[in-house]
Amino acid sequence: METRPLADMRITAVGVGTAPIGSGRDWPVWWGPQDETESIRTIHIALDLGVNWIDTAPFYGWGRAEEVVGRALRGRDDVLVFTKCGTLPDDERGDRMDLSPNAIRADVEASLRRLRRERVDLLQLHDVDRSTPIEDSWAEVLRLVDEGKVRHGGISNHSAVDVERGLAVGPVGALQYQYSLLHRDTEAEILPLAVARGIGLLAWSPLASGFLAEGFDLGRLVPDDFRHGHPFAQLDLWPLRMRLAEIGRRQGRTAAQVALAWVLGHEGVSGAIVGVRTPMEAAQLPGVLGVRLERDELEAVAP
């Protein structure tokens, strides 16, 4: 499978995202029922097809996703594992950010236990904590790198100004931001910064939580699936899905594979995080490769 540079690593163009498989009713983002055995089979199929990295976080199911990943990767030291830090449960708000040095260190120690690893390949600041200067947070990440518990540090969902402040403290190995045909804010400042600074970007939710898949149907989701209340649920996406599907049919691909190829075609993007939940979804990951979008096709899906 095609690989791309990210820091000193080579990663496949697509990686396994674990927010959906970590989902639970005790977590703010419920994706519907998920069998753990099915999750592990899904991860194994993706890896057997050549995918070489997994993105997870303590936040996903409050550790559930990391535990599943740890079980799935038993005996698989060849897989790159990316996780995050800083999101903690909160009785009043559901969750809160704490990127103080002590909180980061505690998160990493807990993640290593759940993942059954001595080191994670990428530790990312999950979201913004305005009560802690990013300089303090980033210095702690770099200390963990020096100690060998973390291979590289990354920054997720922060402003370009915050990223520059982190860079003033030390190297940033990766950036992670929401990026899809339905969410293009990243193009304004973050993608140009990634290109200028030579930092690879990982795109999360490149399929817009599934809304870009040809067969997506809110009516088939369980009633309390979080996507019923998603802003994308208010959009008429049928024309876009049909355009993606038509392009896909000409190349023997699915609408979802075309949407992923659109994200991966942008300079600065090193990889797309795809939240696969079933073996069938995992089996489609290699089909993203080889999709070529002509200028008129690009204009048809992203005018």
C-alpha positions as CSV (number, residue, x, y, z in Angstrom):
1,M,0.0,0.0,0.0
2,E,1.2,3.5,-0.8
3,T,3.1,5.2,2.0
4,R,3.7,8.9,2.8
5,P,6.1,10.7,5.1
6,L,5.1,11.7,8.6
7,A,8.0,12.9,10.8
8,D,10.6,10.1,10.4
9,M,7.9,7.5,9.7
10,R,6.3,6.2,6.6
11,I,2.5,5.8,7.0
12,T,-0.1,4.3,4.7
13,A,-2.4,6.9,3.1
14,V,-5.3,5.6,5.2
15,G,-5.2,4.6,8.9
16,V,-7.7,3.0,11.2
17,G,-9.7,5.4,13.3
18,T,-11.1,4.1,16.6
19,A,-13.7,6.6,17.8
20,P,-16.6,4.5,16.5
21,I,-15.4,1.2,18.0
22,G,-14.7,2.9,21.3
23,S,-18.2,4.3,21.4
24,G,-20.4,3.6,24.4
25,R,-23.5,5.0,26.0
26,D,-21.4,6.4,28.7
27,W,-19.6,8.6,26.1
28,P,-20.9,11.8,24.5
29,V,-20.6,10.5,20.9
30,W,-22.7,7.3,20.6
31,W,-22.3,5.5,17.2
32,G,-24.7,2.6,18.0
33,P,-24.0,-0.9,19.2
34,Q,-20.5,-2.3,18.5
35,D,-19.3,-5.8,19.2
36,E,-15.7,-6.0,20.5
37,T,-14.9,-9.2,18.6
38,E,-16.1,-7.5,15.4
39,S,-13.9,-4.5,16.2
40,I,-10.9,-6.7,16.6
41,R,-11.6,-8.6,13.3
42,T,-12.0,-5.3,11.6
43,I,-8.6,-4.0,12.8
44,H,-7.0,-7.3,11.8
45,I,-8.4,-7.2,8.3
46,A,-7.2,-3.6,7.8
47,L,-3.7,-4.5,8.9
48,D,-3.6,-7.7,6.8
49,L,-4.5,-5.5,3.8
50,G,-1.5,-3.3,4.4
51,V,-2.7,-0.5,6.7
52,N,0.2,0.3,9.1
53,W,-1.2,2.7,11.7
54,I,-4.0,3.2,14.1
55,D,-5.3,6.5,15.6
56,T,-7.0,6.3,19.0
57,A,-7.4,8.4,22.2
58,P,-8.2,8.0,25.9
59,F,-11.3,10.0,25.2
60,Y,-12.8,7.4,22.9
61,G,-15.1,5.5,25.2
62,W,-13.0,6.7,28.1
63,G,-10.3,4.2,27.4
64,R,-12.4,1.5,25.7
65,A,-11.0,2.1,22.2
66,E,-7.4,1.9,23.5
67,E,-8.2,-1.3,25.3
68,V,-9.6,-2.8,22.1
69,V,-6.5,-1.7,20.2
70,G,-4.3,-3.2,22.8
71,R,-6.0,-6.6,22.5
72,A,-6.1,-6.4,18.7
73,L,-2.3,-5.6,18.4
74,R,-1.1,-8.4,20.7
75,G,2.0,-9.7,18.9
76,R,1.9,-6.9,16.3
77,D,4.8,-4.6,17.1
78,D,5.0,-3.6,13.4
79,V,2.0,-1.3,13.7
80,L,2.3,2.4,14.4
81,V,0.1,3.6,17.2
82,F,-1.0,7.2,17.6
83,T,-3.0,8.4,20.6
84,K,-3.9,11.7,22.3
85,C,-4.1,13.3,25.7
86,G,-5.9,16.0,27.7
87,T,-9.6,15.1,27.5
88,L,-11.0,14.2,30.8
89,P,-14.6,13.3,32.0
90,D,-16.6,16.0,33.7
91,D,-19.8,15.4,35.5
92,E,-21.3,18.7,34.5
93,R,-20.1,19.2,30.9
94,G,-19.4,15.6,29.9
95,D,-15.7,16.3,29.2
96,R,-13.1,19.0,29.7
97,M,-9.6,19.7,28.6
98,D,-6.6,19.5,30.9
99,L,-3.2,19.8,29.2
100,S,-1.2,20.6,32.4
101,P,2.0,18.6,32.5
102,N,0.8,16.3,35.2
103,A,-2.4,15.5,33.3
104,I,-0.5,14.8,30.1
105,R,1.8,12.4,31.9
106,A,-1.0,10.6,33.7
107,D,-2.8,10.2,30.4
108,V,0.2,8.7,28.7
109,E,0.9,6.3,31.5
110,A,-2.7,5.1,31.4
111,S,-2.7,4.8,27.6
112,L,0.5,2.7,27.6
113,R,-1.1,0.3,30.0
114,R,-4.3,0.0,27.9
115,L,-2.4,-0.3,24.7
116,R,0.1,-2.8,26.2
117,R,3.0,-0.8,24.8
118,E,6.2,0.7,26.1
119,R,6.0,3.6,23.7
120,V,3.4,5.3,21.5
121,D,4.6,6.5,18.1
122,L,2.6,9.8,18.2
123,L,1.1,11.6,21.2
124,Q,-1.2,14.5,20.2
125,L,-2.6,17.3,22.2
126,H,-6.3,16.5,21.7
127,D,-7.9,19.9,21.9
128,V,-7.4,23.3,23.3
129,D,-6.9,24.0,27.0
130,R,-6.9,27.8,27.6
131,S,-6.0,27.4,31.2
132,T,-2.6,26.0,30.4
133,P,-0.1,27.8,28.1
134,I,0.7,25.6,25.2
135,E,4.4,26.1,25.9
136,D,4.0,24.2,29.1
137,S,2.0,21.4,27.5
138,W,4.5,21.1,24.6
139,A,7.5,21.0,26.9
140,E,6.0,18.0,28.8
141,V,5.3,16.2,25.5
142,L,9.0,16.7,24.5
143,R,10.1,15.4,27.9
144,L,8.1,12.3,27.3
145,V,9.9,12.0,23.9
146,D,13.2,12.3,25.7
147,E,12.2,9.6,28.1
148,G,11.4,7.2,25.3
149,K,7.7,6.9,26.1
150,V,6.7,8.9,23.0
151,R,8.3,8.8,19.6
152,H,6.8,12.1,18.3
153,G,4.5,14.8,19.5
154,G,1.6,16.1,17.5
155,I,-1.0,18.9,17.8
156,S,-4.7,18.5,17.1
157,N,-7.5,21.0,16.7
158,H,-5.5,24.1,17.7
159,S,-5.1,27.4,15.9
160,A,-2.2,28.1,13.6
161,V,-1.0,30.6,16.2
162,D,-0.9,27.8,18.8
163,V,1.0,25.5,16.5
164,E,3.6,28.2,16.0
165,R,3.9,28.7,19.7
166,G,4.5,25.0,20.1
167,L,7.1,25.0,17.4
168,A,9.0,27.7,19.2
169,V,9.4,25.2,22.1
170,G,10.4,22.3,20.0
171,P,9.6,20.1,16.9
172,V,6.0,19.2,16.0
173,G,5.8,15.8,14.3
174,A,2.2,15.9,13.0
175,L,-1.0,17.9,12.9
176,Q,-4.5,16.4,13.1
177,Y,-7.6,18.4,12.0
178,Q,-11.1,17.7,10.7
179,Y,-11.0,17.8,6.9
180,S,-13.6,16.7,4.4
181,L,-15.7,17.9,1.5
182,L,-18.1,19.2,4.1
183,H,-15.6,20.7,6.4
184,R,-12.9,22.8,4.7
185,D,-11.8,25.3,7.4
186,T,-8.4,23.6,7.5
187,E,-7.6,25.0,4.1
188,A,-7.5,28.6,5.4
189,E,-4.5,28.5,7.7
190,I,-3.6,25.0,8.8
191,L,-2.9,23.3,5.5
192,P,-0.7,26.2,4.3
193,L,1.2,26.1,7.7
194,A,1.6,22.3,7.3
195,V,3.1,22.7,3.9
196,A,5.3,25.7,4.8
197,R,6.7,23.9,7.9
198,G,6.9,20.5,6.4
199,I,4.6,18.9,8.9
200,G,2.3,16.1,7.8
201,L,-1.4,16.6,8.4
202,L,-3.7,13.7,9.5
203,A,-7.4,14.3,8.4
204,W,-10.0,13.2,10.9
205,S,-13.6,12.6,9.8
206,P,-12.7,12.6,6.1
207,L,-16.0,11.0,5.3
208,A,-17.9,13.6,7.5
209,S,-19.0,10.9,10.0
210,G,-20.3,8.8,7.2
211,F,-22.5,11.4,5.6
212,L,-20.5,11.2,2.3
213,A,-21.1,7.5,1.8
214,E,-23.5,6.7,-1.0
215,G,-25.7,4.4,1.1
216,F,-25.8,6.6,4.2
217,D,-29.3,6.7,5.6
218,L,-30.1,8.4,8.9
219,G,-33.3,6.3,9.1
220,R,-31.2,3.1,9.4
221,L,-29.3,4.4,12.5
222,V,-30.4,3.6,16.0
223,P,-32.6,6.5,17.4
224,D,-30.0,7.8,19.8
225,D,-27.0,7.8,17.3
226,F,-25.3,11.2,17.7
227,R,-25.6,11.8,13.9
228,H,-29.3,12.4,14.1
229,G,-28.4,15.7,15.7
230,H,-25.3,16.5,13.6
231,P,-25.3,19.7,11.6
232,F,-24.7,17.7,8.4
233,A,-28.1,16.0,9.0
234,Q,-29.8,19.3,8.0
235,L,-28.1,19.4,4.6
236,D,-29.4,18.0,1.3
237,L,-26.4,15.8,0.5
238,W,-28.0,13.5,-2.1
239,P,-26.6,15.5,-5.2
240,L,-23.1,15.4,-3.8
241,R,-23.3,11.7,-3.0
242,M,-24.5,11.0,-6.5
243,R,-21.7,13.0,-8.1
244,L,-19.2,11.1,-5.9
245,A,-20.8,7.8,-6.9
246,E,-20.8,8.6,-10.6
247,I,-17.0,9.4,-10.5
248,G,-16.5,6.3,-8.5
249,R,-18.3,4.1,-11.0
250,R,-16.1,5.3,-13.8
251,Q,-13.1,4.1,-11.9
252,G,-14.6,1.0,-10.2
253,R,-14.7,2.8,-6.8
254,T,-17.3,3.8,-4.2
255,A,-18.4,7.3,-3.4
256,A,-16.6,7.0,0.0
257,Q,-13.4,6.1,-1.7
258,V,-13.6,9.1,-4.0
259,A,-14.3,11.4,-1.1
260,L,-11.2,10.0,0.7
261,A,-9.1,10.4,-2.5
262,W,-10.2,14.1,-2.6
263,V,-8.8,14.7,0.9
264,L,-5.6,12.8,0.2
265,G,-5.0,14.7,-3.0
266,H,-4.2,17.9,-1.2
267,E,-0.6,18.9,-0.6
268,G,0.3,18.6,3.0
269,V,-2.1,15.7,3.9
270,S,-0.1,12.7,5.0
271,G,-3.0,10.4,5.9
272,A,-6.8,10.1,6.4
273,I,-8.2,8.5,9.5
274,V,-11.1,6.3,8.6
275,G,-13.3,5.0,11.4
276,V,-14.1,1.5,10.1
277,R,-16.5,-0.6,12.2
278,T,-16.9,-3.8,10.2
279,P,-14.7,-6.2,8.2
280,M,-16.5,-5.1,5.0
281,E,-15.6,-1.4,5.7
282,A,-12.0,-2.4,6.4
283,A,-11.8,-4.3,3.2
284,Q,-12.6,-1.2,1.2
285,L,-9.6,0.8,2.5
286,P,-7.1,-0.2,-0.2
287,G,-9.6,0.9,-2.9
288,V,-8.8,4.5,-2.0
289,L,-5.5,4.2,-3.8
290,G,-5.3,4.8,-7.5
291,V,-8.3,7.1,-7.6
292,R,-7.5,10.1,-9.9
293,L,-9.7,13.1,-10.0
294,E,-9.7,15.3,-13.1
295,R,-10.2,19.0,-12.9
296,D,-13.8,18.8,-13.9
297,E,-14.5,16.1,-11.4
298,L,-12.8,18.2,-8.6
299,E,-15.0,21.2,-9.6
300,A,-18.1,18.9,-9.6
301,V,-17.6,17.8,-6.0
302,A,-15.9,20.9,-4.5
303,P,-16.7,24.0,-6.6
